[in-house]
């Protein structure tokens, strides 16, 4: 009997050791669940458009218990490049970029590609798209085209001012689209222009200078809504209440002015909500090994003016 119990003890000890060994083995050999870390660098967070995009990305990242590091280079391309190199050094799982300069960002993109870190470009394309996994933009060229066509329907001729941001390819394409419509038409003349980086606080003094240089203005074509608001402030300060102002973004602030302020004639609605949603969805698809990722995604846009304003929610982004 004693021998029986002794044998049973050995058997129990054997199975206990086996269980401990199996559990330990599985712990050390099974894949470890790893929280992902993403980096994002926008041109500037001094623009509600990018805050909306960031919120959409953040919602999904946090839902997956992952981390999003959001940095603001404040329209300094050197600082944005430094931020990208920092993300690379941190070995983040993916990088979202809203480029300040579509050419000067290239060395940082090359470094990210060498590090095998996927990069998704948001809102403003880069010069060499082979360096990135996906580019998500609005149809910026068509945005300019639609503004020009609307203007020509309202005015038989016009002296035009351009507010630009040439280093951002998206903004550059908007102005190019506008100019393509009025090209070789002597009735529509660009009489002045200025670089304002798409910032209200820069656009306002620039517009003030333009008014002093060329006061006979009929139309202001602004690359985005913040610069349109800067132009509006300068025009109102100088009691110039008969100028037509166009913006691009479809911000709630501009939509609230259409139909209430005769100078704000139209804005082209983009969808930062959709842009952010598509960007974060594609990033996770890339990391999960999904093979068919669309390289270039162009989101359609639509002109908002007083005639169709009723179709849009004035209090929200599209």
C-alpha positions as CSV (number, residue, x, y, z in Angstrom):
1,X,0.0,0.0,0.0
2,X,2.9,2.3,0.9
3,X,4.4,1.6,-2.4
4,X,1.2,2.5,-4.2
5,X,1.0,5.9,-2.5
6,X,4.6,6.4,-3.2
7,X,4.1,5.7,-6.9
8,X,1.0,8.0,-7.0
9,X,3.1,10.8,-5.4
10,X,5.7,10.5,-8.1
11,X,3.0,10.5,-10.8
12,X,1.4,13.6,-9.4
13,X,4.8,15.4,-9.1
14,X,5.6,14.4,-12.7
15,X,2.3,15.9,-14.0
16,X,2.8,19.0,-12.0
17,X,6.3,19.5,-13.4
18,X,4.9,18.8,-16.9
19,X,2.2,21.4,-16.5
20,X,4.6,24.0,-15.1
21,X,7.0,23.3,-18.0
22,X,4.2,23.6,-20.6
23,X,2.8,26.9,-19.2
24,X,6.3,28.4,-19.0
25,X,7.1,27.2,-22.6
26,X,3.9,28.8,-23.9
27,X,4.6,32.1,-22.2
28,X,8.0,32.4,-23.7
29,X,7.3,31.0,-27.2
30,X,3.8,32.4,-27.9
31,X,3.6,35.7,-29.7
32,X,3.4,38.7,-27.3
33,X,0.5,41.1,-27.8
34,X,2.2,44.5,-28.5
35,X,0.5,47.8,-28.3
36,X,1.2,49.9,-31.4
37,X,2.6,53.4,-31.4
38,X,1.9,55.8,-34.2
39,X,3.4,59.3,-34.9
40,X,1.7,62.1,-36.7
41,X,3.0,65.5,-37.8
42,X,0.7,68.2,-39.3
43,X,1.7,71.4,-40.9
44,X,0.2,73.2,-37.9
45,X,-2.4,72.6,-35.3
46,X,-3.4,76.2,-35.6
47,X,-6.0,75.1,-38.1
48,X,-9.3,73.3,-37.0
49,X,-9.1,71.1,-40.2
50,X,-6.2,69.2,-38.8
51,X,-7.7,68.9,-35.4
52,X,-10.7,67.1,-36.9
53,X,-8.4,64.7,-38.8
54,X,-6.4,64.0,-35.7
55,X,-9.5,63.3,-33.6
56,X,-10.7,60.7,-36.2
57,X,-7.4,59.0,-36.1
58,X,-7.2,59.1,-32.3
59,X,-10.6,57.5,-31.9
60,X,-9.6,54.4,-33.7
61,X,-6.1,54.2,-32.2
62,X,-7.4,54.4,-28.7
63,X,-10.2,51.9,-29.5
64,X,-7.4,49.5,-30.3
65,X,-5.6,50.3,-27.1
66,X,-2.7,51.8,-29.1
67,X,-1.0,55.2,-28.8
68,X,-0.9,58.2,-31.1
69,X,1.9,60.8,-30.7
70,X,0.7,64.1,-32.3
71,X,3.3,66.8,-33.0
72,X,3.0,70.3,-34.3
73,X,6.0,71.7,-36.3
74,X,4.3,75.1,-36.5
75,X,4.9,75.4,-40.3
76,X,8.7,74.8,-39.9
77,X,9.8,72.2,-42.4
78,X,13.1,71.6,-40.6
79,X,11.2,70.9,-37.4
80,X,8.8,68.6,-39.2
81,X,11.7,66.6,-40.6
82,X,13.2,66.4,-37.1
83,X,9.9,65.1,-35.8
84,X,9.9,62.3,-38.5
85,X,13.5,61.3,-37.6
86,X,12.4,61.2,-34.0
87,X,9.5,58.9,-34.8
88,X,12.0,56.6,-36.7
89,X,14.4,56.6,-33.7
90,X,11.4,55.6,-31.5
91,X,10.7,52.8,-33.9
92,X,7.0,53.7,-34.1
93,X,4.7,51.3,-36.0
94,X,3.5,53.9,-38.5
95,X,3.7,57.6,-39.4
96,X,1.0,59.9,-40.6
97,X,2.3,63.2,-42.2
98,X,0.7,66.3,-43.4
99,X,3.7,67.8,-45.3
100,X,4.7,71.4,-45.0
101,X,6.9,71.3,-48.1
102,X,6.2,68.6,-50.7
103,X,9.9,68.5,-51.8
104,X,12.0,69.3,-48.7
105,X,10.4,66.4,-46.7
106,X,11.9,63.8,-49.1
107,X,15.1,62.9,-47.0
108,X,13.0,62.1,-44.0
109,X,10.6,60.0,-46.1
110,X,13.6,58.1,-47.5
111,X,14.8,57.4,-43.9
112,X,11.3,56.1,-42.9
113,X,11.3,53.8,-45.9
114,X,14.7,52.4,-45.1
115,X,13.4,51.7,-41.6
116,X,10.4,49.8,-43.0
117,X,8.0,52.1,-41.3
118,X,4.8,52.7,-43.2
119,X,3.9,56.3,-44.0
120,X,0.5,57.7,-44.9
121,X,0.3,61.2,-46.4
122,X,-2.7,63.3,-45.5
123,X,-4.2,66.3,-47.3
124,X,-1.1,67.5,-49.2
125,X,0.8,65.2,-51.5
126,X,4.6,64.9,-51.8
127,X,6.8,65.0,-54.9
128,X,7.9,61.4,-54.8
129,X,4.9,59.2,-54.0
130,X,7.0,56.0,-54.3
131,X,8.4,56.9,-50.8
132,X,5.1,56.5,-49.1
133,X,2.5,53.8,-48.7
134,X,-0.7,55.8,-49.3
135,X,-1.7,59.4,-50.1
136,X,-5.1,60.7,-49.1
137,X,-6.1,64.1,-50.5
138,X,-9.1,66.1,-51.6
139,X,-9.5,66.9,-55.3
140,X,-7.6,70.2,-54.8
141,X,-7.3,71.1,-58.4
142,X,-11.0,70.8,-59.0
143,X,-11.6,72.9,-55.9
144,X,-9.9,75.8,-57.6
145,X,-11.8,75.1,-60.8
146,X,-15.1,75.2,-59.1
147,X,-14.4,78.5,-57.4
148,X,-13.4,80.1,-60.7
149,X,-16.5,78.8,-62.5
150,X,-18.7,80.2,-59.8
151,X,-17.0,83.5,-60.0
152,X,-17.4,83.7,-63.8
153,X,-21.1,83.0,-63.4
154,X,-21.5,86.0,-61.1
155,X,-19.1,88.5,-62.7
156,X,-18.4,89.3,-66.4
157,X,-15.0,90.6,-65.5
158,X,-12.9,90.9,-62.3
159,X,-9.7,92.1,-60.8
160,X,-8.5,89.2,-58.7
161,X,-6.2,88.8,-55.7
162,X,-4.6,85.4,-54.8
163,X,-3.7,84.3,-51.3
164,X,-1.3,81.4,-51.7
165,X,0.8,78.8,-49.9
166,X,3.0,77.5,-52.7
167,X,5.2,75.1,-50.7
168,X,2.1,73.0,-49.9
169,X,1.2,71.0,-53.0
170,X,-2.5,70.9,-52.1
171,X,-2.7,74.7,-51.9
172,X,-0.6,75.1,-55.0
173,X,-3.0,72.8,-57.0
174,X,-6.0,74.8,-55.8
175,X,-4.6,78.0,-57.2
176,X,-3.5,76.3,-60.4
177,X,-7.0,74.9,-60.9
178,X,-8.5,78.4,-60.4
179,X,-6.0,80.0,-62.9
180,X,-6.6,77.2,-65.5
181,X,-10.2,78.4,-65.9
182,X,-9.4,82.1,-66.4
183,X,-6.3,81.5,-68.4
184,X,-6.1,83.7,-71.6
185,X,-9.3,85.5,-70.6
186,X,-8.5,89.2,-70.5
187,X,-11.7,90.0,-68.6
188,X,-10.3,88.3,-65.5
189,X,-7.0,89.6,-64.3
190,X,-4.8,88.7,-61.4
191,X,-3.7,92.1,-60.1
192,X,-1.9,91.0,-56.9
193,X,-1.0,88.0,-54.8
194,X,0.7,87.0,-51.6
195,X,2.0,84.0,-49.7
196,X,0.2,83.6,-46.4
197,X,0.8,79.9,-45.4
198,X,-2.9,79.4,-45.1
199,X,-2.9,81.3,-41.8
200,X,-5.5,83.9,-40.8
201,X,-3.0,86.0,-38.8
202,X,-0.6,86.2,-41.8
203,X,-3.4,86.7,-44.4
204,X,-4.9,89.7,-42.7
205,X,-1.7,92.0,-42.8
206,X,-0.8,90.7,-46.3
207,X,-4.3,91.6,-47.5
208,X,-3.9,95.0,-45.9
209,X,-0.7,95.6,-47.9
210,X,-2.5,94.4,-51.1
211,X,-5.3,96.8,-50.5
212,X,-2.9,99.7,-50.2
213,X,-1.0,98.6,-53.4
214,X,-4.0,97.7,-55.6
215,X,-7.2,99.0,-54.1
216,X,-9.4,98.2,-57.1
217,X,-10.2,94.6,-56.1
218,X,-13.3,92.5,-57.2
219,X,-12.4,89.0,-56.0
220,X,-10.1,87.3,-53.5
221,X,-9.3,83.7,-54.2
222,X,-7.9,82.3,-50.9
223,X,-6.2,78.9,-50.7
224,X,-8.3,78.0,-47.6
225,X,-10.9,79.3,-45.2
226,X,-8.6,80.7,-42.5
227,X,-6.9,82.9,-45.1
228,X,-10.3,83.9,-46.5
229,X,-11.3,85.0,-43.0
230,X,-8.0,87.0,-42.8
231,X,-8.8,88.7,-46.1
232,X,-12.3,89.4,-45.0
233,X,-11.1,91.1,-41.8
234,X,-8.7,93.4,-43.8
235,X,-11.4,94.2,-46.3
236,X,-13.9,95.1,-43.6
237,X,-11.3,97.2,-41.8
238,X,-10.9,99.3,-45.0
239,X,-14.7,99.5,-45.6
240,X,-14.4,97.5,-48.9
241,X,-17.7,95.7,-48.7
242,X,-18.2,94.9,-52.4
243,X,-15.4,92.3,-52.8
244,X,-16.2,88.6,-53.4
245,X,-14.1,86.2,-51.3
246,X,-13.7,82.5,-51.9
247,X,-12.2,79.9,-49.5
248,X,-11.6,76.2,-49.5
249,X,-12.3,73.8,-46.5
250,X,-16.0,74.2,-45.7
251,X,-15.5,75.2,-42.1
252,X,-18.5,75.9,-39.9
253,X,-17.2,79.5,-39.5
254,X,-17.3,80.2,-43.3
255,X,-20.6,78.4,-43.8
256,X,-22.1,80.6,-41.1
257,X,-21.1,83.7,-43.0
258,X,-22.4,82.6,-46.4
259,X,-25.7,84.3,-47.0
260,X,-25.1,86.6,-44.0
261,X,-22.1,88.4,-45.2
262,X,-22.2,89.4,-48.9
263,X,-18.5,89.2,-49.3
264,X,-18.2,85.5,-48.4
265,X,-19.5,84.0,-51.6
266,X,-18.4,80.4,-51.4
267,X,-16.2,77.7,-50.0
268,X,-15.3,74.3,-51.3
269,X,-16.2,71.6,-48.7
270,X,-13.6,69.0,-47.9
271,X,-14.1,66.2,-45.4
272,X,-11.5,66.0,-42.7
273,X,-13.7,63.4,-41.0
274,X,-13.5,61.1,-44.0
275,X,-9.8,61.8,-44.5
276,X,-8.9,60.8,-41.0
277,X,-11.1,57.7,-41.1
278,X,-9.6,56.5,-44.3
279,X,-6.0,57.2,-43.1
280,X,-6.2,55.2,-39.9
281,X,-8.1,52.4,-41.6
282,X,-5.4,52.1,-44.2
283,X,-2.6,52.2,-41.7
284,X,-4.1,49.2,-39.8
285,X,-4.7,47.4,-43.0
286,X,-1.0,47.8,-44.0
287,X,0.2,46.6,-40.6
288,X,-2.2,43.6,-40.7
289,X,-0.7,42.6,-44.1
290,X,-3.6,43.5,-46.3
291,X,-2.2,43.4,-49.8
292,X,-4.6,45.7,-51.7
293,X,-4.0,49.2,-50.4
294,X,-5.0,51.9,-52.7
295,X,-1.9,54.1,-53.4
296,X,-3.7,57.4,-54.1
297,X,-7.1,58.2,-52.7
298,X,-8.8,61.4,-54.0
299,X,-11.8,62.5,-52.0
300,X,-14.5,64.4,-54.1
301,X,-15.3,68.0,-53.1
302,X,-18.3,70.3,-53.5
303,X,-18.7,74.0,-53.7
304,X,-21.0,75.6,-51.1
305,X,-22.6,78.9,-51.9
306,X,-25.8,80.7,-50.7
307,X,-27.8,78.8,-53.4
308,X,-27.1,75.4,-52.0
309,X,-26.2,76.1,-48.4
310,X,-29.4,74.5,-47.2
311,X,-28.0,71.1,-48.1
312,X,-25.2,71.4,-45.6
313,X,-25.0,71.4,-41.8
314,X,-23.7,74.8,-40.9
315,X,-22.5,73.7,-37.5
316,X,-20.4,70.7,-38.5
317,X,-17.6,69.7,-40.8
318,X,-18.6,67.4,-43.6
